[in-house]
């Protein structure tokens, strides 16, 4: 029934060839980000980071570069609107685990041309191969006193739900697939852009730069990137979460104060 | 011109937000209402998560009501005694409402309940206002004299225990109806992010039959207390109050409210009520439509778990 589920966790490290000892005859990829620390402040409206990389390719076999950026995992709760007696109502939420809060791929060619389906699934490259799962068994979790049926009887609809998760994330600009996002600026030198929308979650992001030759991965380079709130944004966010009651009281006093001030200022005019 | 809101976690155009605050403030000053019912749908339309929108605009209501109460207090238009009793009910209602909202949010049904409440309350109040004021306007145009209204309070008001005197309102009634009214407004305040003035004012006027000159001031006073408690509870329990968002809104709001209040003297009461009734009705229908129209996207993300 769940034959469409992605296979067990791919061993990311396994297919990577030995890259520790760099010899002149080896095909290798190396990359760096222009900015590995994104600061979210008051003026933050998304960020664009450039990734530069080099392919050390002494052979004449054409190489493809695939960039994968994966944000911190965020559990997704999805509801579906269904019609009952002419009224559109929400179904019970279904929880999907393992969905990254941000996911993008960029490549020199469309992903199906770079390597076949099985290869990509094994490496977990591409939105279709994300391991976004809802547990098969119906489990009931109680959160904050609310009975939450994590999943049950999705069965045939499972793919619809899974596609909806991806579609909604794509609409929000959080999942992207750019088949010509990696471009070679010179022989062996390539660049790609990573666009983070303002809604990108904070946390640690992992970037993988894969090098493919003849449909098989030959080298990988791993990078990390952090997105964090700084300055006033950080202080407000932390205040609101660490000391929520004081924060609320402060909000009320500020509001009442402004209301009072306004009535004073405008009184005589 | 974009500003990143730390709690809502979205980036919005702040002059536009301030303009929205000013417009809603203008409407609220013009009609003597909180204007919360207008604000929430527009904020959601701008891309702010509904839960943050509802919680943050409550503090906007605090600000506009504060300047209103000060204005009415000078004119001796606030009955603090009955207002205090209603506020006590309002605090209890807000407690219940915030927990209810939290529960519904986790159930994924919060937006449904918000839509239904908007449809029911705004729809019924709006049509009543339109009907009543249009009848009056028609009578005036035709030169008829309005039939004498029955000025008696419903008898059950006298059958209840705990009777108290409220000299300013000219009442000697049981404390139970004002408390009940307060509880009801408190629940609405938490779920719809509104002050509840559009329910309180007619109820105080037509059911309790308070003196007309203290009705608006007293309802504003009760609204301050209720929405202040709602804001604190939303911040404390749900962490959904965005202080940056509410500050931008209320800076625009207090300015707009002053100009609205100044303009309000130029219109007749029935015409104002008819106009307000139409706005209320439109918002109610607009919010309710989503229950009956096939949505373009069948799936939607339900907030919860992480935040």
Interface residues (C-beta under 8 A of the other chain):
Chain A: X40 X41 X42 X43 X44 X45 X46 X74 X75 X76 X77 X78 X79 X80 X81 X82 X83 X86 X87 X88 X89 X90 X91 X92 X93 X95 X143 X144 X145 X146 X148 X161 X164 X165 X167 X168 X198 X199 X229 X232 X233 X234 X236 X237 X240 X241 X244 X245 X247 X248 X249 X250 X251 X252 X254 X255 X256 X258 X259 X260 X261 X262 X263 X266
Chain B: X2 X3 X4 X6 X7 X9 X10 X11 X59 X60 X62 X63 X64 X65 X66 X67 X70 X71 X102 X103 X106 X107 X108 X109 X111 X112 X224 X228 X231 X232 X233 X234 X235 X236 X237 X239 X241 X243 X244 X246 X247 X250 X251 X254 X255 X257 X258 X290 X291 X292 X293 X294 X295 X297 X298 X299 X300 X301 X302 X303 X304 X305 X306
